[in-house]
Structures are given as structure tokens and as C-alpha cells.
């Protein structure tokens, strides 16, 4: 999202090649941390309210994919290197 906001502000695409490096083969047990939470908050919510944590992961993934799609539209080449990013993004509704 920050890369897209910078592109939107300056018109300069700062990244030509992009790939996601999260561990989305295990998204709800520490493989993906939702952007809405701090690391500490995420770890706590993961244990105390896993359903809410899953909802936030899905919300964050939708934002994540939207930013990648906008950067791709601007010319960045993106690929999934096999970490299940695209699979989990699809499950999140994107």
C-alpha cells in the first residue's frame, strides 16, 4: 500500500518487480499479520479470538491485493513464488 501511495503521489513507480514474501501456507497461525494490528496485538488476538483474527487477515489481504493490482496496472511485474499468496487472496474474496 505504501508503494502505491508513493506512486499515486509522485507518479514514480519505485518497484519494477514484485513478489510477496509472506508465509501464507499458514495464514492464521503467524504466517500473515494483518496490517490493522501491531505484532503484539496480532499475536494476542490470534490466541484469544481466532475468528476475528481470520477476518482481519482477509481484510488485510484484500487491501494488499488491491495495492498490488494498482501497481501492476502501472507497470510493475508481480508473481507468486509459491507461498500461497494468490490462493489465500482468492479465499479472502479478491
Backbone bond lengths (Angstrom), bond angles and torsions (degrees), N, CA, C in turn:
res aa  C-N    CA-C-N  psi(-1)  N-CA   C-N-CA  omega(-1)  CA-C   N-CA-C  phi
1 X - - - 1.444 - - 1.518 110.93 -
2 X 1.322 116.85 -41.15 1.464 120.36 179.99 1.527 110.76 -62.94
3 X 1.315 117.13 -39.79 1.466 119.93 177.53 1.519 111.05 -63.18
4 X 1.323 116.70 -41.02 1.460 119.43 179.30 1.524 110.20 -66.71
5 X 1.320 117.98 -43.57 1.466 120.67 179.57 1.526 110.77 -60.73
6 X 1.321 116.85 -38.65 1.467 120.50 177.09 1.524 110.40 -65.31
7 X 1.326 116.94 -42.23 1.461 120.81 177.19 1.528 110.59 -61.84
8 X 1.314 116.05 -44.11 1.458 121.30 -179.44 1.533 110.78 -62.30
9 X 1.338 116.01 -38.15 1.463 121.10 -177.70 1.530 111.70 -74.89
10 X 1.329 116.66 -41.78 1.467 119.89 -171.72 1.524 114.13 -106.46
11 X 1.326 116.78 -19.83 1.460 119.79 -174.65 1.517 112.72 78.38
12 X 1.328 116.05 4.32 1.464 120.98 -178.92 1.529 109.75 -102.44
13 X 1.324 116.02 122.04 1.452 121.21 176.47 1.526 107.84 -83.47
14 X 1.312 116.63 109.47 1.467 121.70 -173.23 1.519 113.47 -81.23
15 X 1.330 117.23 -15.39 1.461 121.22 -175.92 1.523 108.64 -130.18
16 X 1.320 116.05 127.13 1.465 120.42 177.89 1.520 112.21 -91.74
17 X 1.333 116.25 -32.67 1.463 122.38 -177.75 1.520 108.58 -125.67
18 X 1.333 116.38 133.93 1.455 119.13 -179.16 1.518 111.67 -137.87
19 X 1.320 115.82 144.10 1.452 122.57 174.65 1.513 107.46 -148.14
20 X 1.291 116.60 147.60 1.449 120.51 -179.44 1.523 109.61 -88.41
21 X 1.310 116.83 136.93 1.465 121.32 -175.89 1.530 113.52 -113.93
22 X 1.313 117.88 20.75 1.463 120.03 178.90 1.528 110.68 -84.36
23 X 1.305 115.57 161.82 1.469 121.66 -179.64 1.517 109.86 -94.61
24 X 1.307 116.55 69.96 1.456 119.58 -175.43 1.516 113.92 -79.33
25 X 1.303 117.63 3.91 1.466 118.83 170.10 1.526 109.36 -72.43
26 X 1.347 116.93 -11.35 1.460 123.16 -179.18 1.537 108.59 -143.34
27 X 1.344 118.42 62.32 1.460 120.77 -168.10 1.525 116.28 -71.01
28 X 1.306 118.25 -21.13 1.463 119.69 -172.60 1.531 113.38 -108.22
29 X 1.312 116.16 7.58 1.476 120.43 178.47 1.517 110.75 -130.37
30 X 1.318 116.21 38.67 1.456 120.28 175.97 1.519 115.18 103.75
31 X 1.331 117.31 0.23 1.456 119.54 179.09 1.515 113.61 -82.86
32 X 1.316 116.99 -18.29 1.464 121.53 178.99 1.520 107.70 -146.64
33 X 1.311 116.16 126.86 1.458 121.32 179.51 1.522 109.24 -107.91
34 X 1.331 118.14 120.10 1.461 120.77 -178.31 1.522 111.40 -62.05
35 X 1.311 115.44 140.58 1.453 120.04 -177.31 1.527 112.97 -65.85
36 X 1.320 118.13 -18.97 1.457 121.68 -177.11 1.527 112.87 -74.93
37 X 1.336 116.99 -13.19 1.467 121.12 -174.29 1.515 111.48 -121.46
38 X 1.323 115.41 152.63 1.455 119.25 169.48 1.535 108.27 -74.67
39 X 1.298 116.09 167.18 1.465 121.22 178.28 1.531 110.02 -56.28
40 X 1.318 116.53 -46.28 1.468 121.65 -178.92 1.525 111.08 -64.10
41 X 1.331 117.25 -46.17 1.466 120.93 178.72 1.525 111.39 -60.67
42 X 1.319 115.90 -42.53 1.467 120.40 -179.33 1.521 110.78 -62.55
43 X 1.321 116.53 -46.27 1.464 119.45 179.64 1.517 111.70 -61.60
44 X 1.316 116.98 -39.06 1.458 120.26 179.00 1.532 110.61 -67.36
45 X 1.337 116.77 -47.93 1.459 120.41 -178.24 1.525 111.64 -64.92
46 X 1.307 116.42 -35.23 1.464 121.45 177.96 1.529 110.45 -55.25
47 X 1.332 115.40 -35.57 1.465 120.74 -177.97 1.524 113.56 -91.44
48 X 1.327 117.36 -33.41 1.461 119.44 -174.52 1.528 113.95 -92.55
49 X 1.334 117.17 -28.92 1.466 120.42 -178.32 1.533 109.14 -147.71
50 X 1.339 116.77 73.63 1.463 120.14 -175.69 1.531 113.99 -60.52
51 X 1.335 118.19 -29.35 1.464 119.52 177.86 1.527 111.21 -67.47
52 X 1.313 117.14 -42.89 1.478 121.30 176.63 1.527 110.17 -64.86
53 X 1.313 116.11 -41.08 1.470 120.15 177.87 1.526 110.03 -58.89
54 X 1.315 117.09 -45.31 1.468 121.48 179.50 1.528 110.43 -60.71
55 X 1.326 117.09 -42.22 1.464 121.52 178.10 1.529 110.63 -59.68
56 X 1.325 116.55 -43.97 1.464 120.52 -179.77 1.532 111.67 -68.48
57 X 1.326 116.79 -36.01 1.468 119.93 175.23 1.525 109.40 -60.55
58 X 1.313 117.11 -45.67 1.462 120.73 -179.64 1.530 111.29 -64.16
59 X 1.330 117.31 -42.62 1.466 120.30 177.26 1.527 110.59 -60.42
60 X 1.307 116.03 -45.28 1.459 121.28 -179.51 1.525 111.11 -64.06
61 X 1.316 116.64 -41.83 1.473 120.10 178.04 1.526 111.77 -61.72
62 X 1.316 116.82 -39.16 1.469 119.02 178.50 1.523 110.83 -63.26
63 X 1.320 117.33 -40.57 1.472 120.75 176.73 1.524 110.62 -66.08
64 X 1.308 115.61 -42.44 1.457 123.32 179.96 1.535 110.22 -57.31
65 X 1.327 115.72 -49.79 1.463 120.71 -179.18 1.529 111.11 -66.88
66 X 1.312 117.40 -39.26 1.469 120.09 178.95 1.529 110.28 -59.40
67 X 1.320 117.15 -42.74 1.466 120.68 178.94 1.533 111.02 -66.00
68 X 1.320 116.70 -42.76 1.467 120.46 177.89 1.522 110.45 -62.22
69 X 1.313 117.41 -42.57 1.459 120.49 179.46 1.525 111.12 -62.08
70 X 1.319 117.47 -41.16 1.468 120.77 178.64 1.525 110.77 -65.64
71 X 1.327 117.06 -40.74 1.467 120.01 177.32 1.522 110.85 -66.97
72 X 1.305 116.90 -37.92 1.468 120.43 177.32 1.520 110.67 -64.53
73 X 1.320 116.21 -40.82 1.464 120.03 176.99 1.532 111.36 -61.13
74 X 1.337 115.42 -29.40 1.468 120.35 -179.92 1.530 112.30 -83.76
75 X 1.348 116.98 -7.99 1.457 119.08 176.05 1.518 116.05 124.34
76 X 1.329 118.52 -4.14 1.453 119.76 177.58 1.533 109.19 -74.58
77 X 1.311 116.91 136.62 1.460 121.79 174.85 1.518 108.15 -92.00
78 X 1.337 117.18 124.96 1.467 121.93 -178.04 1.516 109.72 -120.73
79 X 1.310 116.22 141.36 1.461 120.48 174.05 1.522 110.51 -141.48
80 X 1.311 114.39 152.10 1.465 122.89 175.25 1.524 105.66 -96.52
81 X 1.302 117.16 119.45 1.459 119.70 -175.78 1.526 113.29 -89.26
82 X 1.322 117.09 12.64 1.454 119.53 175.03 1.512 114.74 108.06
83 X 1.328 117.60 19.24 1.465 120.63 -179.03 1.522 112.53 -97.60
84 X 1.315 117.27 10.83 1.471 124.12 178.31 1.526 113.09 74.72
85 X 1.327 117.60 16.26 1.468 120.67 178.82 1.527 111.31 -57.75
86 X 1.313 117.01 -52.02 1.465 119.74 -177.44 1.523 111.27 -66.26
87 X 1.314 117.86 -36.20 1.459 121.38 177.36 1.524 110.71 -62.12
88 X 1.323 117.16 -49.63 1.472 120.15 -178.91 1.524 111.49 -69.05
89 X 1.316 117.55 -33.14 1.469 120.04 175.99 1.525 109.64 -63.18
90 X 1.315 116.87 -40.55 1.456 120.79 177.19 1.532 110.54 -64.41
91 X 1.306 117.04 -42.88 1.469 120.49 178.02 1.526 111.81 -63.23
92 X 1.338 116.02 -29.53 1.476 121.19 179.49 1.521 111.18 -78.63
93 X 1.318 116.71 -8.88 1.451 119.93 177.41 1.504 114.51 100.17
94 X 1.305 117.18 22.43 1.472 120.78 179.85 1.486 110.92 -116.90
